[in-house]
Amino acid sequence: MSSQNRPEAAQAYWQENLRLMLILLAIWFFISFGCGILFVEQLNAIRFFGFPLGFWFAQQGSIFGFLGLIAFYVWKMNQLDRKHDFHED
């Protein structure tokens, strides 16, 4: 019997998926709101390529962080799909 036909497998799959999404959303919030707004004064004391680090995070670092989170999510979801036998061949 395939995992796709078992409700318990689908439930476990979605629980792990939601857990992963909540963790990534927390990281996303920290990068965008924390580094770009809340901790900008502390980060501005550090220079990165000639720019204050807080400014860099608000302008470009957040984008790189988001792209990294997307790539990580794709990688982890492929692992999760294979673990619960929901992957496409």
C-alpha positions as CSV (number, residue, x, y, z in Angstrom):
1,M,0.0,0.0,0.0
2,S,1.4,3.4,-1.0
3,S,2.0,6.1,1.6
4,Q,-0.3,8.3,-0.3
5,N,-3.3,6.1,0.6
6,R,-2.6,6.2,4.4
7,P,-4.1,9.1,6.3
8,E,-1.4,8.7,9.1
9,A,1.4,9.2,6.5
10,A,-0.3,12.3,5.2
11,Q,-0.8,13.6,8.7
12,A,2.9,13.1,9.6
13,Y,4.0,14.6,6.3
14,W,2.0,17.8,6.9
15,Q,3.1,18.1,10.5
16,E,6.8,18.0,9.5
17,N,6.0,20.4,6.6
18,L,4.3,22.9,8.9
19,R,7.2,22.6,11.5
20,L,9.7,23.4,8.8
21,M,7.7,26.3,7.5
22,L,7.3,27.8,11.0
23,I,11.1,27.6,11.6
24,L,11.9,29.2,8.2
25,L,9.3,31.9,8.8
26,A,11.0,32.7,12.1
27,I,14.4,32.9,10.4
28,W,12.8,35.1,7.7
29,F,11.3,37.4,10.3
30,F,14.7,37.7,12.2
31,I,16.6,38.5,8.9
32,S,14.1,41.0,7.6
33,F,12.7,42.7,10.7
34,G,15.4,42.0,13.2
35,C,18.5,42.7,11.2
36,G,17.0,45.4,9.0
37,I,15.1,47.3,11.7
38,L,15.5,46.2,15.3
39,F,19.2,45.6,15.5
40,V,20.2,48.1,12.8
41,E,22.1,50.4,15.2
42,Q,24.3,47.5,16.6
43,L,24.9,46.2,13.0
44,N,25.8,49.6,11.7
45,A,28.8,49.6,13.9
46,I,30.2,46.8,11.6
47,R,31.3,47.7,8.1
48,F,30.7,45.3,5.2
49,F,32.2,46.1,1.8
50,G,32.4,49.8,2.9
51,F,28.7,49.9,4.0
52,P,27.2,49.7,7.5
53,L,26.1,46.1,8.1
54,G,22.6,47.2,9.1
55,F,22.1,49.1,5.9
56,W,23.5,46.1,3.9
57,F,21.0,43.7,5.5
58,A,18.1,46.1,4.9
59,Q,19.0,46.5,1.2
60,Q,20.7,43.4,0.0
61,G,21.3,40.9,2.8
62,S,17.7,40.2,3.2
63,I,17.3,39.2,-0.4
64,F,20.3,36.8,-0.2
65,G,18.8,35.4,3.0
66,F,15.4,34.9,1.4
67,L,17.0,33.1,-1.6
68,G,18.9,30.9,0.8
69,L,15.7,30.1,2.7
70,I,13.9,29.2,-0.6
71,A,16.8,26.9,-1.7
72,F,16.9,25.2,1.7
73,Y,13.1,24.7,1.7
74,V,13.2,23.0,-1.7
75,W,16.1,20.8,-0.6
76,K,14.3,19.8,2.7
77,M,10.9,19.2,1.0
78,N,12.5,16.9,-1.5
79,Q,14.0,14.9,1.4
80,L,10.6,15.0,3.2
81,D,8.8,13.8,0.0
82,R,11.1,10.8,-0.3
83,K,10.9,10.0,3.4
84,H,7.1,9.8,3.3
85,D,6.9,8.4,-0.2
86,F,5.2,11.3,-1.8
87,H,7.9,12.0,-4.3
88,E,7.5,12.0,-8.1
89,D,9.7,9.8,-10.1
